[in-house]
Amino acid sequence: MHPEAAHPALLRLGAAEATPRTVLDDPLTKAAVSQSLDSPDPEPVAKAVLSLVEASGLAPGERRGWPSWRCAAATATSIRPAS
């Protein structure tokens, strides 16, 4: 949910504020990255994830323990299936 649309009733009903960090932590983001690695064009997902990382303001090493799938997004544009 966009922060400006937040209303206490929506939060009580289970809506969550969508910040770059919460989107990065979402299992659906992980699934999108995993699926994109098998895609003929993983670049759109990689760019989206890297934009979220940049917007999150994370400092290098701040989120140690994050699964390595996030690293896959960073290299997805250079990984191409053999022709």
C-alpha positions, -999 to +999 in steps of 0.1 A: +000+000+000+013+035-009+021+054+023-002+083+014-031+058+011-025+043+045-054+043+068-056+026+102-085+005+090-066-009+060-037-018+083-060-036+107-074-056+077-039-068+068-026-042+043+010-034+046+030-003+038+050-008+006+084+006+011+114-004-010+126-025+020+093-043+025+090-050-012+125-065-012+116-087+018+084-099+001+083-136-009+067-125-043+098-105-051+120-135-044+098-156-066+099-130-094+137-130-093+139-168-093+115-171-123+134-143-142+166-164-142+149-189-165+135-161-186+149-152-220+149-116-208+156-113-170+167-076-174+133-060-164+131-078-131+168-072-124+164-035-131+133-033-109+150-051-080+182-030-083+161+002-083+144-010-051+178-017-035+189+018-045+157+034-032+159+015+001+190+035+011+207+004+023+244+007+031+268-020+019+267-049+043+237-035+063+215-064+056+238-093+061+221-126+059+198-116+030+195-146+008+218-147-022+189-146-046+191-108-044+226-111-059+211-130-088+192-098-098+225-079-099+240-104-124+209-113-143+216-089-171+250-107-178+236-142-175+223-155-208+214-190-218+237-206-244+224-203-279 
